[in-house]
């Protein structure tokens, strides 16, 4: 019997891709890492730098520069290519430029024979994930966007600060778009198993004073704070991606908020949107719909409709 090493290929070796690679390596999640970039000297530099780092890491990881043809036997391919938004732009403003980059990737990726799980980070994440799935023809259960996995972490961090309770004791999701129309189903947020809204009602002078609109806005704006301060997000998305890959490789069947294709769930079709999904070695195992209030359903539907409209713009390219 031969044990197959777990192989991840990262397409896009910039700030995001390199920090995703570092998170995978430091946590020992994969055995092989392939760094791919149109700027081949950069891909070589990132692979070499990462390989040097592994000497002092607890797990062996073979890191190499490669090309899209090397994706054929990869278990996971991560797409982190495309332009960063400039000051004043939204994620959607980069749509056409990102599509042009995806068009350079899709053909060679399909030709490589890749049959693993495709995880997209490139923004606008949900729209680009749908584009990749439809243009590659890959099974939608094996094409995932990181989307609000990171926004949900930001939400838990902000709530933790407001509640003075560790974020690991808080269960909370951001849903819909990884972007301006994202929403929080507050009726599902719990603190140590207790509904947040009940906690706020029971303790009006302390927890009850928390401004949920402000909390949601801080979580939504967190990425821009990072982007405006240092030019790119790195650490948060790196660990978010690593968590998703770990869940898949270990077949944890863990529920994470990621962008998946909806086929009737939440009353939505023909859209990729971030919802709590069960992930395992085959990708998306199941989508367990959570209950939402009427207002929350309306917010989620509005977010999905916004992403459908963004997707329709692609036809004008």
C-alpha positions as CSV (number, residue, x, y, z in Angstrom):
1,X,0.0,0.0,0.0
2,X,1.2,3.5,-0.9
3,X,0.1,6.5,1.2
4,X,-0.6,9.5,-1.1
5,X,0.8,12.8,0.2
6,X,-1.8,15.5,0.5
7,X,-1.1,18.1,-2.2
8,X,-2.2,21.7,-2.5
9,X,-1.6,24.0,-5.4
10,X,-1.9,27.8,-4.9
11,X,-2.6,29.9,-8.0
12,X,-1.5,33.4,-7.2
13,X,1.7,33.8,-5.1
14,X,1.1,37.4,-3.8
15,X,0.3,38.5,-0.3
16,X,-2.8,36.3,0.0
17,X,-1.5,33.2,-1.6
18,X,1.8,33.2,0.2
19,X,0.1,33.7,3.6
20,X,-2.3,30.9,2.8
21,X,0.7,28.7,2.0
22,X,2.4,29.7,5.2
23,X,-0.7,28.8,7.3
24,X,-0.9,25.4,5.6
25,X,2.8,24.7,6.2
26,X,2.9,25.9,9.8
27,X,-0.1,23.8,10.7
28,X,1.1,20.7,8.8
29,X,-2.1,20.5,6.9
30,X,-0.6,19.3,3.6
31,X,2.6,17.5,2.5
32,X,3.2,19.2,-0.8
33,X,2.7,22.8,-1.8
34,X,3.0,24.1,-5.3
35,X,3.2,27.9,-5.8
36,X,2.0,29.1,-9.2
37,X,2.1,32.6,-10.5
38,X,2.3,34.3,-13.9
39,X,5.3,36.1,-12.4
40,X,7.5,33.0,-12.3
41,X,10.4,34.6,-10.4
42,X,7.9,35.6,-7.7
43,X,6.5,32.0,-7.5
44,X,10.1,30.7,-7.2
45,X,11.0,33.2,-4.5
46,X,7.9,32.4,-2.5
47,X,8.4,28.7,-2.8
48,X,12.1,29.0,-1.8
49,X,11.3,31.2,1.2
50,X,8.6,28.9,2.4
51,X,10.9,25.9,1.9
52,X,13.5,27.5,4.0
53,X,10.9,28.1,6.8
54,X,9.9,24.5,6.9
55,X,13.4,23.5,8.2
56,X,12.2,24.9,11.6
57,X,8.6,23.8,11.4
58,X,7.4,20.6,13.2
59,X,6.0,19.1,10.0
60,X,7.8,18.3,6.7
61,X,6.3,20.1,3.7
62,X,7.7,19.9,0.2
63,X,7.3,23.3,-1.4
64,X,8.0,23.9,-5.1
65,X,7.3,26.4,-7.8
66,X,5.1,25.0,-10.5
67,X,2.6,25.6,-13.3
68,X,-1.1,24.9,-13.9
69,X,-0.1,21.6,-15.5
70,X,1.0,20.5,-12.0
71,X,-2.5,20.7,-10.7
72,X,-3.6,17.4,-12.2
73,X,-2.9,15.3,-9.1
74,X,-3.5,18.0,-6.6
75,X,-6.2,17.3,-3.9
76,X,-7.0,21.0,-3.5
77,X,-6.3,24.0,-5.8
78,X,-6.6,27.4,-4.3
79,X,-7.3,30.4,-6.5
80,X,-5.9,33.6,-5.1
81,X,-5.1,35.5,-8.3
82,X,-6.3,38.9,-9.5
83,X,-6.1,42.6,-8.7
84,X,-6.5,44.1,-5.3
85,X,-9.1,46.9,-5.1
86,X,-7.7,50.4,-5.2
87,X,-8.7,53.1,-2.6
88,X,-12.3,54.0,-3.1
89,X,-13.1,50.8,-5.1
90,X,-15.3,48.0,-3.9
91,X,-14.6,44.3,-4.5
92,X,-17.1,44.4,-7.4
93,X,-15.2,47.2,-9.1
94,X,-12.4,44.7,-9.9
95,X,-14.8,42.2,-11.5
96,X,-13.8,42.6,-15.1
97,X,-10.1,42.6,-14.4
98,X,-10.4,39.5,-12.2
99,X,-12.5,37.7,-14.9
100,X,-9.7,38.3,-17.4
101,X,-7.3,36.6,-15.0
102,X,-9.6,33.7,-14.4
103,X,-9.9,33.2,-18.2
104,X,-6.2,32.6,-18.3
105,X,-6.4,30.0,-15.6
106,X,-9.5,28.0,-16.4
107,X,-8.4,26.3,-19.7
108,X,-5.0,25.1,-18.4
109,X,-6.5,24.0,-15.1
110,X,-9.1,21.8,-16.9
111,X,-6.5,20.5,-19.3
112,X,-4.4,19.4,-16.4
113,X,-7.0,16.8,-15.5
114,X,-7.6,18.3,-12.0
115,X,-10.3,16.4,-10.2
116,X,-10.0,17.6,-6.7
117,X,-11.6,20.5,-4.7
118,X,-11.3,24.0,-6.0
119,X,-11.3,26.8,-3.4
120,X,-11.6,30.4,-4.6
121,X,-10.5,33.5,-2.7
122,X,-10.3,36.0,-5.6
123,X,-12.8,38.8,-5.3
124,X,-15.7,39.4,-5.8
125,X,-15.5,36.0,-4.2
126,X,-19.0,34.6,-4.6
127,X,-19.4,35.9,-8.2
128,X,-15.9,34.6,-9.2
129,X,-16.6,31.2,-7.6
130,X,-19.7,30.8,-9.6
131,X,-17.9,31.8,-12.8
132,X,-15.1,29.3,-12.1
133,X,-17.7,26.5,-11.4
134,X,-19.7,27.2,-14.5
135,X,-16.8,27.7,-16.9
136,X,-14.8,24.7,-15.7
137,X,-17.9,22.4,-15.5
138,X,-16.7,21.0,-12.2
139,X,-19.2,19.5,-9.8
140,X,-20.5,22.4,-7.8
141,X,-20.0,20.4,-4.6
142,X,-16.3,20.5,-5.3
143,X,-16.1,24.3,-6.0
144,X,-16.1,26.5,-2.9
145,X,-15.5,30.1,-2.1
146,X,-13.9,31.3,1.2
147,X,-16.3,34.2,1.2
148,X,-17.7,35.0,4.7
149,X,-15.5,32.4,6.6
150,X,-13.3,35.4,7.2
151,X,-16.2,37.8,7.8
152,X,-17.6,35.4,10.4
153,X,-14.3,35.4,12.2
154,X,-14.3,39.2,12.2
155,X,-17.8,39.2,13.6
156,X,-16.9,36.9,16.4
157,X,-13.8,39.0,17.2
158,X,-15.9,42.2,17.4
159,X,-18.6,40.5,19.5
160,X,-15.9,39.1,21.8
161,X,-14.6,42.6,22.4
162,X,-18.1,43.9,23.1
163,X,-19.2,41.0,25.4
164,X,-15.8,40.5,27.0
165,X,-16.2,36.8,26.3
166,X,-13.8,34.7,24.4
167,X,-14.6,34.4,20.7
168,X,-14.4,30.6,20.8
169,X,-17.5,30.7,23.0
170,X,-19.4,32.6,20.4
171,X,-21.3,31.0,17.5
172,X,-22.1,33.5,14.8
173,X,-22.2,33.6,11.0
174,X,-22.1,36.3,8.4
175,X,-24.1,35.2,5.4
176,X,-24.7,36.1,1.8
177,X,-22.0,38.1,0.0
178,X,-18.4,38.6,1.0
179,X,-19.0,42.3,0.4
180,X,-21.3,45.2,0.9
181,X,-24.6,43.3,1.0
182,X,-23.5,40.7,3.6
183,X,-25.9,40.1,6.5
184,X,-25.9,38.7,10.0
185,X,-28.8,36.4,11.1
186,X,-28.8,37.7,14.7
187,X,-31.5,35.2,15.7
188,X,-28.9,32.4,15.3
189,X,-26.0,34.0,17.3
190,X,-25.3,32.2,20.5
191,X,-22.9,32.8,23.4
192,X,-22.0,29.6,25.3
193,X,-25.2,28.1,23.8
194,X,-27.4,30.9,25.0
195,X,-29.1,33.0,22.2
196,X,-27.5,36.5,22.1
197,X,-30.8,38.2,21.8
198,X,-32.0,36.5,25.0
199,X,-28.8,37.4,26.8
200,X,-29.3,41.1,25.8
201,X,-32.9,41.0,27.0
202,X,-32.0,39.4,30.3
203,X,-29.2,41.9,31.0
204,X,-30.4,45.2,29.5
205,X,-27.9,47.4,31.4
206,X,-24.8,45.5,30.2
207,X,-25.2,43.1,27.2
208,X,-28.4,44.9,26.2
209,X,-26.5,48.1,25.4
210,X,-24.6,46.5,22.5
211,X,-25.4,48.1,19.2
212,X,-25.8,45.2,16.8
213,X,-25.9,47.4,13.7
214,X,-22.6,48.9,14.8
215,X,-21.1,45.4,15.4
216,X,-22.2,44.2,11.9
217,X,-20.7,47.3,10.3
218,X,-17.4,46.9,12.1
219,X,-17.2,43.3,10.9
220,X,-18.0,44.4,7.4
221,X,-15.5,47.2,7.4
222,X,-12.7,45.2,9.0
223,X,-11.3,44.1,5.7
224,X,-11.1,47.7,4.5
225,X,-9.3,48.7,7.7
226,X,-6.6,46.1,6.9
227,X,-6.5,47.0,3.2
228,X,-6.3,50.7,3.7
229,X,-3.6,50.3,6.4
230,X,-1.2,47.9,4.7
231,X,-2.4,47.3,1.2
232,X,-3.7,43.7,1.5
233,X,-5.3,41.2,3.9
234,X,-3.0,38.3,4.8
235,X,-3.2,36.7,8.2
236,X,-6.9,36.3,8.6
237,X,-7.5,34.9,5.1
238,X,-4.5,32.6,5.5
239,X,-5.9,31.0,8.6
240,X,-9.4,30.9,7.2
241,X,-8.3,29.1,4.1
242,X,-6.2,26.7,6.2
243,X,-9.3,25.9,8.4
244,X,-11.3,25.0,5.3
245,X,-8.6,22.8,3.8
246,X,-8.0,21.0,7.2
247,X,-11.7,20.3,7.4
248,X,-11.7,18.8,4.0
249,X,-8.5,16.7,4.4
250,X,-9.6,15.3,7.7
251,X,-13.1,14.7,6.6
252,X,-14.3,16.5,9.7
253,X,-17.8,17.2,8.4
254,X,-17.6,20.5,10.2
255,X,-20.0,23.3,9.5
256,X,-18.3,26.4,8.1
257,X,-19.7,29.6,6.4
258,X,-18.4,29.3,2.9
259,X,-19.8,30.2,-0.6
260,X,-21.6,27.3,-2.2
261,X,-24.0,26.9,-5.1
262,X,-27.6,27.1,-3.8
263,X,-30.1,24.8,-5.5
264,X,-33.3,25.8,-3.7
265,X,-31.9,26.2,-0.2
266,X,-33.2,29.4,1.4
267,X,-35.4,29.8,-1.7
268,X,-32.4,30.6,-3.9
269,X,-31.2,29.1,-7.2
270,X,-28.4,29.8,-9.6
271,X,-26.3,31.8,-7.2
272,X,-23.2,31.2,-5.1
273,X,-23.7,32.6,-1.6
274,X,-22.1,32.1,1.8
275,X,-24.1,29.9,4.1
276,X,-23.2,27.4,6.9
277,X,-22.2,24.2,5.0
278,X,-21.1,20.8,6.0
279,X,-17.6,20.2,4.6
280,X,-15.8,16.9,4.2
281,X,-13.4,15.0,1.9
282,X,-15.8,15.3,-1.0
283,X,-16.3,19.0,-0.6
284,X,-19.8,20.2,0.2
285,X,-21.5,17.3,2.0
286,X,-24.7,19.1,2.9
287,X,-26.3,22.5,3.5
288,X,-28.3,22.6,6.7
289,X,-30.6,25.5,6.4
290,X,-30.8,27.6,9.6
291,X,-34.1,29.3,10.6
292,X,-34.2,33.0,10.1
293,X,-36.7,35.7,10.9
294,X,-38.7,37.3,8.1
295,X,-36.5,40.3,8.1
296,X,-33.4,38.2,7.9
297,X,-34.7,36.2,5.0
298,X,-35.4,39.4,3.2
299,X,-31.8,40.6,3.8
300,X,-30.4,37.4,2.6
301,X,-32.5,37.4,-0.5
302,X,-31.4,41.0,-1.2
303,X,-27.8,39.9,-0.9
304,X,-28.3,37.0,-3.3
305,X,-30.1,39.2,-5.8
306,X,-27.2,41.7,-5.7
307,X,-24.8,38.9,-6.6
308,X,-27.0,37.7,-9.4
309,X,-27.0,41.3,-10.8
310,X,-23.2,41.4,-10.5
311,X,-22.9,38.1,-12.4
312,X,-25.1,39.4,-15.2
313,X,-22.5,42.1,-15.8
314,X,-20.1,39.5,-17.0
315,X,-22.1,39.1,-20.2
316,X,-21.2,42.6,-21.2
317,X,-17.4,41.7,-21.4
